Every structure is written in structure tokens, then in C-alpha cells.
Amino acid sequence: MRPESDQANNSQFSHSLIKTERIRKALSHEEPDRVPVGEFFWSGFLRRCRKKWGDDFDPYRHFDLDYVVINPNMDPRIQPFEVLEQTDEDIVVRTGFGATIRRRKDFPMPRYEDFSIHRPEEMASFEFESPSDSRRFHSAGDDQINGVGDDLARNIPSWDDRVNAYANDFCLFGSVCEPFEYLWRIIGSENALIWMATEANSLTAFVDRIGDFLFDLAQAQIEAGKGRLAGMYIWGDVAYVKGMLFGRKRWNEVFKPHVKRLIDLCHANNLMTIYHGCGNASDIFEDLVEINLDGYNPLEAKSGLDVVELKKTYGGRLAFCGNIDVRVLESGSREAIEKEVCYKLQAAKGGGWIFQSDHSVTSQVAPEVYEYAIEVLRKKGNYPLDL
């Protein structure tokens, strides 16, 4: 007879294995026991939840979600935020990317006011601190990707501590940017797009340096995970609401080889891969199939994407994660929410779909409304599906 504490630990560990298997089957186009669910949340939504359910509210545990994505410190330079300006309404910080960012209380997202590189020739001399620096995984502190979003977060617990907090209960994904997602944070979106045409050679050389840095960071993250990770999120916003930010040909030539390297590295370590790209990047879906991506997220409905229709083309070749229209959640209409969930559940037939919003749960979504959407999923999303 095992001691009671050992039995509890074994039970928790089994819980994470069940969720990991659920995600793995869905991404492998098989039907698990039920449709898996993941999510990202805006800070305003979480504040509303804490007001309703208490200060110790945790969305992943409260809603019994299946996976959690945990980002290490990916800043080129590991350093605390430098506060350049602070008032009752605004705070302006400079980050380890060298970016100057204004975070305003009444705005939903931050405003990038300056970047560390202003001229093409500066790309060649830009320096990165070691991608395997232990502080990225084992030290608390500030970093841009974790800390600057719809809120400003300082002195975030270490990646290792955050992984440990969820390791027993959830399927865990680490995360890494692909080069374009990283590039624009250093030189700005406008320069990234203009220099792609006017400074092609120097920009491609910089992208290759970024790609090497991110590959090494992913490898170091896998090693730091010590078997606790089941997958890797690859962040790559290369599209907007109407299509790609630049042509598919350029993506194939400059960025695709680096995304492939990351996917190959993850698969060699038995990690699932999900690519997160906002907007409508359907022009490159066939390319992502070719390089063996497992799943694509978030499939923004406002970009005209419909996972049920996409499943007809990519079923069995590319799994999807997302596409629950957050505008429907914001409406608060329970009839519309049930209709949205039941329609999108058609994409889960035969596996291949993870329930999630089409970007993240915004501050305009009421806690009880999101809870209702999960209740509908739990009622309707058990296999075999009866729709």
C-alpha cells in the first residue's frame, strides 16, 4: 500500500498524462475521449473573474483546461525594464529588445514608440546574449513577451517555477518565436516590410542570425524542461485580417526554413508543435503541411476563417486550434454561443480540432459567459460526437 501522499502525487501525474494524450490524439487526427480545450486570457477578463470567484482564481484550473503555454525570457538582452516615464495614466518602458513601449491604462494594447535599430546597417552589429543563459529559465524578472501586453507585468516568476506549478495537472507547451515575430520587435513592422524589398540581402542575413538564436533557445528550453514539456508553441504573426503581410514566395525563401528547423527539433524530442499566427495566413497552410506542423492557431473568425470549411481541405493533414468567435462570446447571448460551439464542433469529427477562442478571451467577455461556453462544450464535446 503506497503512502497517501504518494497516491495523490501519482493521481495528479496521471491527470497530466490524460490531458497530454487528449491533445496528442487531437493533433494526430484521432478522436480522444472528449474535445480538448485551451485558451489565452486578457488581464481584464482575469480581474473580472477574481472579483467574482476570489483572488486565488486560476483560469486553467477553474475551467479544467487541457494545456498551458509557458514562455521563457526570449529578450535579446536579459535586463529589467527601464522606466522612462510614468504618470497616473501612462508608463513608458524600454525592454531587453531595446524597444520603447507605452502602456496606457485606458488602451487595450501597448503602443510601440521606438525600436533599437533604425538603419539597415545596424542589423549586422546587433548583439544577442546567450540563448542558453540559465536566467532565461531559472530567474524571475522582466521580459517583453511575458510582461508587455494588455497589462504591464513586472518581476515575473521564473519559467521553471511556472512550469512546476502546472506540470502535474496539465499538458505543457513551451514556446519560441519564429524569426519574423522576433524581427519586427527589434526593427519595427514598417522597416521589416520595407527592408525586405529594399535591403533584401542584409535583412535575410539578420533573419538567419535570429533563426540560429531562436533554434538554440528552443533547444536550451527543451533541455531545461527535463521531460516536463509535451509540446512547443511557435509564435509567428505574418498576416493581417485580409491576408499575408508579405508574399508567400518571400515567406518560403526567408522564413520557412527556420520554421522547419524548429518543427524538426521539436519532433526529434517528441514534442507536438502548434503555430500561432494572427490574421489570415491561409496562403501558407500548404507550406506548413509540407514541413509537418501539427496544429495551427488561432484562426481568427474576423479574418474570414472558418474551421469547419478548412477541415474539408486540410482534414488529416493539418489540425486546428481555435476559431470560436470572441465577438459571439462578447455578445453574451447564450443562444448564439451554443450555436457557435455546436457549429464549430463539426470540425472535431475524426479529431483534428482543439476548442479555443479565435485569439484570446477579451476583457469584454463576462466570466459567466465563458463558463457557459465551456459547459456547452462539456455537454456536446464528448466522443462519439452527437451533433
Secondary structure, DSSP 4 states (H G I P E B T S, - for coil): ---HHHHHHHHHHHHHHHHHHHHHHHHTT---SB--B---B-HHHHHHHHHHH-TT--HHHHTT-SEEE------SS--PPEEEEE-SSEEEEE-TT--EEEEETTSSS-EEEE-S--SGGGGGG-----TT-THHHH--B--HHHHBSSSB--SBPPHHHHHHHHTTTSEEEEEEE-HHHHHHHHH-HHHHHHHHHHSHHHHHHHHHHHHHHHHHHHHHHHHHHTT---EEEEE---EETTEESS-HHHIIIIIHHHHHHHHHHHHHTT-EEEEE--S--GGGHHHHHHTT--EEE---GGGT--HHHHHHHHTTT-EEE--B-HHHHHH--HHHHHHHHHHHGGGGTTS-EEB-BSS-B-TTS-HHHHHHHHHHHHHH-BSSP--
